Amino acid sequence: MWIHKYSLQPVDSLNSRSNKEPRLGFFIKDLVEEKKPSRGPSDPNAIEPSPVETLIKNFRNFSDFIHWPELGDPALPELKDFLMKAADGDFKYPFHLNETDLISVKSNALVSRYDKTLGHEMEIFQDGKFDVLKFKMGRDFKAEHKALMNLNLKSYLVRIDLNSSLSFKESKEALEMLKRIPNLEYVEDPTDYGHYHWSELEKIVPLALDNYAEFTGRETEYQKESGANKPKHFQYRIVKPLRGFSLPELIQMTIQKKKLVLTNMMDNVVGTWKTYFYYCELKKQFPYHLMTPGFHTHTLFSNYEYASLLGFDGALWTFQKEKLQKLMNTLDRLTWLKLNYTDTKSLELILSDAEKELR
């Protein structure tokens, strides 16, 4: 496969467990070899794909990966095999999109700052016609809660993300405070998942599950095989397609009447577009279970280069062929480094040599 390295700098106001160092990322291409049709007689009933469908098919050859060592990704020298497997896994759930499936959808907006600029940020959200706001909290919960309660939130559906930053005792107190918010949809990851703790917390407010060991690589083999630790005390499941997901598990959750929220993991522009395509496909299959998605993570980076290539018009994401084609053209102009399974050097050395060659 071919990779192009980049870095993204989190904004100073980001309320997250991530550090403030630039986030290492990779654009990846040519992971999928398209099967060439045999030279037999053409099917007279075959329907030729539209130019839009052909564009999406070509876009499938690109992926996006951002390195999260604090959430279980390996250290940089050991990253190569993991990178290749993780990126390849993005294509295990194929696209079946027709042009008519490319629906318009509103994203939630992300709020991660609680300083004097918060009021101005809220004005931007209002101008962008956002209906759903997601507040990242947990760095200084009481101060953040005070700022939050000074806002007029009556016209919004509100999501709170605590990033598992609180203890069980602290989260009980926090949820009692947060349940007073008008139109509170859910609180995401108030504390690390545990059957008893979350069974108590879900009595206070609806809960959304994101950071669970099965999806961060820390689940034991026994837990995987027996299903003994499968979480059940939540009402919403956060799904991040580019980190992998199980379609049978999603089906099971819809049977259990869980609601699904597709979102990015601070993906770059390629990953954000692909998350949108996954949303369109899954919305077709589960129309009553997919809630307002979260495509808005580009606002969490101070050096994001590609915002103009996203499909946004305020809160609304619409399929715009011109923007996707412009993104494809931009990707084609990047400098790509070949990486394959037979390389003996570590990824760090390979990238270092490549950067020397580019000078």
C-alpha positions as CSV (number, residue, x, y, z in Angstrom):
1,M,0.0,0.0,0.0
2,W,1.0,3.7,-0.2
3,I,1.0,6.1,2.7
4,H,1.3,9.9,3.2
5,K,2.1,11.1,6.7
6,Y,0.6,14.2,8.2
7,S,0.1,15.7,11.7
8,L,-2.8,17.4,13.3
9,Q,-2.5,19.8,16.3
10,P,-5.3,19.6,18.8
11,V,-6.8,22.9,19.9
12,D,-5.7,24.2,23.3
13,S,-9.3,24.0,24.6
14,L,-9.8,20.3,23.8
15,N,-11.2,18.5,26.7
16,S,-9.9,15.1,26.1
17,R,-7.6,12.5,27.5
18,S,-5.2,13.0,24.6
19,N,-2.1,15.1,25.1
20,K,-1.3,18.3,23.3
21,E,1.3,16.9,21.0
22,P,0.5,16.8,17.3
23,R,-1.6,13.8,16.4
24,L,0.2,11.5,13.8
25,G,-1.9,10.5,10.9
26,F,-1.7,8.7,7.6
27,F,-3.6,8.9,4.3
28,I,-3.5,5.5,2.8
29,K,-4.3,4.3,-0.8
30,D,-4.5,1.3,-3.0
31,L,-5.5,-1.1,-0.3
32,V,-8.2,-2.8,-2.5
33,E,-7.4,-4.3,-5.8
34,E,-10.5,-4.1,-8.0
35,K,-11.4,-7.3,-9.7
36,K,-11.3,-7.0,-13.5
37,P,-14.4,-8.3,-15.2
38,S,-14.0,-11.4,-17.5
39,R,-14.1,-10.9,-21.2
40,G,-17.4,-12.7,-21.6
41,P,-20.5,-11.3,-23.2
42,S,-21.9,-8.3,-21.4
43,D,-25.1,-8.6,-19.5
44,P,-27.9,-6.8,-21.5
45,N,-29.7,-6.1,-18.3
46,A,-26.7,-4.7,-16.5
47,I,-27.1,-1.1,-15.3
48,E,-24.0,1.1,-15.8
49,P,-23.0,3.0,-12.6
50,S,-23.5,6.7,-12.6
51,P,-20.5,9.0,-12.6
52,V,-21.1,9.7,-8.9
53,E,-21.1,6.0,-8.1
54,T,-17.9,5.5,-10.1
55,L,-16.3,8.4,-8.1
56,I,-17.3,6.8,-4.8
57,K,-15.9,3.4,-6.0
58,N,-12.6,5.0,-6.8
59,F,-12.6,6.8,-3.4
60,R,-12.8,3.4,-1.7
61,N,-9.1,3.0,-2.5
62,F,-8.3,5.7,0.1
63,S,-8.4,5.5,3.8
64,D,-7.3,7.5,6.9
65,F,-5.7,6.4,10.1
66,I,-4.8,8.5,13.1
67,H,-2.4,7.2,15.8
68,W,-3.9,6.8,19.3
69,P,-1.2,5.2,21.5
70,E,-3.0,6.2,24.7
71,L,-6.0,4.2,23.5
72,G,-4.2,1.0,22.7
73,D,-2.4,1.6,19.4
74,P,1.2,0.4,19.4
75,A,4.3,2.5,19.7
76,L,5.5,4.0,16.4
77,P,8.3,1.5,15.6
78,E,5.7,-1.4,15.9
79,L,3.0,0.5,14.1
80,K,3.4,-0.8,10.6
81,D,1.6,-4.1,10.7
82,F,-1.2,-2.7,12.9
83,L,-1.5,0.3,10.5
84,M,-1.9,-2.1,7.5
85,K,-4.4,-4.3,9.3
86,A,-6.5,-1.4,10.7
87,A,-6.6,0.3,7.3
88,D,-7.5,-2.9,5.5
89,G,-10.3,-3.5,8.0
90,D,-12.0,-0.3,6.8
91,F,-13.0,-2.2,3.6
92,K,-14.4,-5.3,5.1
93,Y,-17.9,-3.7,5.1
94,P,-18.4,-2.9,1.4
95,F,-20.3,0.1,0.1
96,H,-23.6,-0.6,-1.7
97,L,-24.5,3.0,-2.3
98,N,-26.6,4.2,-5.1
99,E,-26.7,7.8,-6.0
100,T,-30.2,8.1,-4.4
101,D,-28.8,6.9,-1.1
102,L,-26.6,10.0,-0.6
103,I,-29.0,11.8,1.7
104,S,-28.4,15.1,3.4
105,V,-27.9,15.0,7.2
106,K,-27.2,17.4,10.0
107,S,-24.2,16.8,12.2
108,N,-23.9,17.7,15.9
109,A,-21.5,20.5,16.7
110,L,-18.6,20.0,19.1
111,V,-18.0,22.4,22.1
112,S,-14.8,21.9,24.0
113,R,-14.0,25.4,25.4
114,Y,-15.5,27.1,28.4
115,D,-13.6,30.4,28.3
116,K,-14.8,33.9,27.4
117,T,-15.1,32.9,23.7
118,L,-17.8,30.4,24.4
119,G,-20.6,32.9,23.8
120,H,-19.2,33.7,20.3
121,E,-18.9,30.0,19.5
122,M,-22.5,29.6,20.4
123,E,-23.5,32.4,18.0
124,I,-21.6,30.5,15.2
125,F,-23.6,27.3,16.0
126,Q,-26.8,29.3,15.9
127,D,-25.9,30.8,12.5
128,G,-25.0,27.3,11.2
129,K,-28.4,26.0,12.2
130,F,-27.1,23.3,14.5
131,D,-29.8,21.5,16.4
132,V,-27.6,19.1,18.4
133,L,-24.6,20.2,20.5
134,K,-22.0,17.9,22.1
135,F,-20.1,19.3,25.0
136,K,-16.8,17.7,25.8
137,M,-16.3,17.9,29.6
138,G,-14.2,16.4,32.4
139,R,-11.0,18.5,32.7
140,D,-12.6,20.7,35.4
141,F,-16.2,19.5,35.6
142,K,-17.6,22.0,38.1
143,A,-16.2,25.1,36.3
144,E,-17.4,23.6,33.0
145,H,-20.8,22.9,34.4
146,K,-21.1,26.5,35.7
147,A,-20.3,27.9,32.2
148,L,-22.7,25.4,30.6
149,M,-25.6,26.4,32.9
150,N,-25.2,30.0,31.9
151,L,-26.1,29.2,28.3
152,N,-29.5,29.2,26.8
153,L,-29.8,25.6,25.6
154,K,-33.6,25.4,25.2
155,S,-33.4,25.2,21.4
156,Y,-30.8,22.4,21.3
157,L,-30.6,18.7,21.9
158,V,-27.7,18.4,24.3
159,R,-25.0,15.6,24.5
160,I,-22.4,15.5,27.1
161,D,-19.1,13.6,26.7
162,L,-17.1,13.0,29.9
163,N,-14.5,10.8,28.3
164,S,-14.5,8.4,31.3
165,S,-12.8,11.1,33.3
166,L,-14.7,10.7,36.6
167,S,-14.9,8.1,39.3
168,F,-18.2,6.3,39.9
169,K,-18.9,8.5,42.9
170,E,-18.0,11.7,41.0
171,S,-20.1,10.6,38.0
172,K,-23.2,10.0,40.1
173,E,-22.9,13.6,41.4
174,A,-22.2,15.0,37.9
175,L,-25.2,13.2,36.4
176,E,-27.5,14.6,39.1
177,M,-26.3,18.0,38.1
178,L,-26.5,17.4,34.4
179,K,-30.0,16.0,34.4
180,R,-31.3,19.5,34.9
181,I,-30.3,20.5,31.4
182,P,-33.3,21.0,29.1
183,N,-33.4,18.5,26.2
184,L,-30.5,16.4,27.5
185,E,-30.2,13.5,25.1
186,Y,-27.5,11.4,26.8
187,V,-24.2,11.5,28.8
188,E,-21.3,9.6,27.1
189,D,-18.8,7.6,29.0
190,P,-19.2,9.2,32.5
191,T,-16.8,6.7,34.0
192,D,-15.2,3.4,32.9
193,Y,-17.8,0.8,32.0
194,G,-18.8,-1.6,34.7
195,H,-22.1,-3.5,34.9
196,Y,-23.0,-2.4,38.4
197,H,-21.8,1.2,38.1
198,W,-23.6,1.8,34.8
199,S,-26.8,0.0,35.9
200,E,-26.9,2.7,38.7
201,L,-26.0,5.6,36.5
202,E,-28.6,4.8,33.8
203,K,-31.3,5.4,36.4
204,I,-30.3,9.0,36.4
205,V,-29.9,9.9,32.7
206,P,-29.6,8.0,29.4
207,L,-26.1,6.8,28.8
208,A,-24.0,6.5,25.6
209,L,-21.2,3.9,25.4
210,D,-18.0,4.7,23.4
211,N,-14.8,3.8,25.1
212,Y,-15.1,0.0,25.7
213,A,-12.2,-2.4,25.9
214,E,-13.4,-4.5,23.0
215,F,-13.0,-1.6,20.6
216,T,-9.7,-0.3,22.1
217,G,-7.8,-3.6,22.0
218,R,-7.8,-4.2,25.8
219,E,-10.4,-6.9,26.1
220,T,-9.1,-10.3,27.3
221,E,-9.4,-13.4,25.1
222,Y,-11.9,-14.9,27.6
223,Q,-14.1,-11.8,27.4
224,K,-14.0,-12.0,23.6
225,E,-14.9,-15.7,23.4
226,S,-17.5,-15.9,26.2
227,G,-19.1,-12.5,25.8
228,A,-19.1,-12.4,29.6
229,N,-18.2,-8.7,29.7
230,K,-20.5,-7.5,26.9
231,P,-21.9,-4.1,28.1
232,K,-25.7,-3.8,28.3
233,H,-26.4,-0.8,30.5
234,F,-26.6,1.9,27.9
235,Q,-29.1,3.4,25.6
236,Y,-26.9,4.8,22.8
237,R,-23.8,3.2,21.1
238,I,-21.1,5.4,19.6
239,V,-19.9,3.8,16.4
240,K,-16.6,4.9,14.8
241,P,-16.4,3.1,11.5
242,L,-12.8,3.7,10.7
243,R,-11.8,2.0,14.0
244,G,-13.7,-1.1,12.9
245,F,-17.2,-2.3,13.8
246,S,-19.2,-5.5,13.7
247,L,-22.3,-5.5,11.5
248,P,-23.8,-8.5,13.4
249,E,-23.3,-6.6,16.7
250,L,-25.0,-3.5,15.2
251,I,-27.9,-5.7,14.2
252,Q,-28.1,-7.2,17.7
253,M,-28.1,-3.7,19.2
254,T,-31.0,-2.6,17.0
255,I,-33.0,-5.7,18.1
256,Q,-32.3,-4.5,21.7
257,K,-33.6,-1.1,20.7
258,K,-30.3,0.6,21.3
259,K,-29.7,3.8,19.3
260,L,-26.6,4.3,17.1
261,V,-24.5,7.5,16.7
262,L,-22.0,7.4,13.9
263,T,-19.0,9.6,14.6
264,N,-15.4,10.2,13.7
265,M,-12.4,9.5,15.9
266,M,-11.0,12.9,15.0
267,D,-10.4,11.5,11.5
268,N,-9.0,13.7,8.7
269,V,-11.0,14.6,5.6
270,V,-10.8,11.1,4.0
271,G,-12.1,9.5,7.2
272,T,-14.9,12.1,7.6
273,W,-16.2,11.5,4.0
274,K,-16.1,7.7,4.5
275,T,-18.0,8.0,7.8
276,Y,-20.6,10.0,5.9
277,F,-20.9,7.1,3.3
278,Y,-21.2,4.6,6.1
279,Y,-24.0,6.7,7.6
280,C,-25.9,6.7,4.3
281,E,-25.6,2.9,4.0
282,L,-26.5,2.2,7.6
283,K,-29.4,4.7,7.5
284,K,-30.8,2.8,4.6
285,Q,-30.6,-0.5,6.6
286,F,-31.6,0.9,10.1
287,P,-33.7,4.0,9.4
288,Y,-35.1,4.3,12.9
289,H,-32.0,3.6,14.9
290,L,-29.4,6.0,13.6
291,M,-29.4,9.3,15.4
292,T,-27.7,12.6,14.5
293,P,-24.1,11.8,13.6
294,G,-20.9,13.5,14.6
295,F,-18.9,14.6,11.5
296,H,-17.7,17.9,13.0
297,T,-14.4,16.9,14.6
298,H,-12.3,19.0,12.3
299,T,-13.0,21.9,14.6
300,L,-10.8,20.2,17.3
301,F,-7.6,20.8,15.3
302,S,-5.9,24.1,15.0
303,N,-4.0,23.2,11.7
304,Y,-6.8,21.5,9.8
305,E,-6.1,22.0,6.1
306,Y,-9.1,20.5,4.3
307,A,-12.2,21.9,5.9
308,S,-13.2,23.4,2.5
309,L,-13.3,19.9,1.0
310,L,-15.8,18.6,3.5
311,G,-19.5,18.5,2.6
312,F,-20.7,21.0,5.2
313,D,-23.0,24.0,4.8
314,G,-23.3,25.0,8.4
315,A,-24.7,21.9,10.3
316,L,-25.9,20.3,7.1
317,W,-23.7,17.8,5.2
318,T,-24.8,17.2,1.6
319,F,-23.1,15.1,-1.0
320,Q,-21.2,17.5,-3.3
321,K,-19.5,15.7,-6.2
322,E,-17.3,18.7,-6.8
323,K,-15.9,18.6,-3.3
324,L,-15.2,14.9,-3.4
325,Q,-13.6,15.2,-6.8
326,K,-11.4,18.1,-5.6
327,L,-10.4,15.9,-2.6
328,M,-9.4,13.1,-5.0
329,N,-7.3,15.6,-7.0
330,T,-5.7,16.9,-3.9
331,L,-4.8,13.3,-2.8
332,D,-3.3,12.5,-6.2
333,R,-0.9,15.5,-5.8
334,L,0.4,14.3,-2.4
335,T,3.8,12.5,-2.1
336,W,3.2,8.9,-1.4
337,L,5.5,6.4,0.2
338,K,5.3,2.7,-0.7
339,L,4.9,0.3,2.3
340,N,4.5,-3.4,2.1
341,Y,4.6,-6.5,4.2
342,T,8.2,-7.4,3.2
343,D,9.8,-4.2,4.5
344,T,12.3,-5.0,7.2
345,K,12.8,-1.5,8.5
346,S,10.6,0.0,11.2
347,L,8.0,2.4,10.0
348,E,9.8,5.2,11.8
349,L,13.0,4.6,9.8
350,I,11.1,4.2,6.5
351,L,9.4,7.6,7.0
352,S,12.6,9.2,8.1
353,D,14.3,8.0,4.9
354,A,11.4,9.1,2.8
355,E,11.5,12.6,4.3
356,K,15.3,12.8,3.5
357,E,14.5,11.9,-0.1
358,L,11.9,14.7,-0.3
359,R,14.3,17.4,0.8
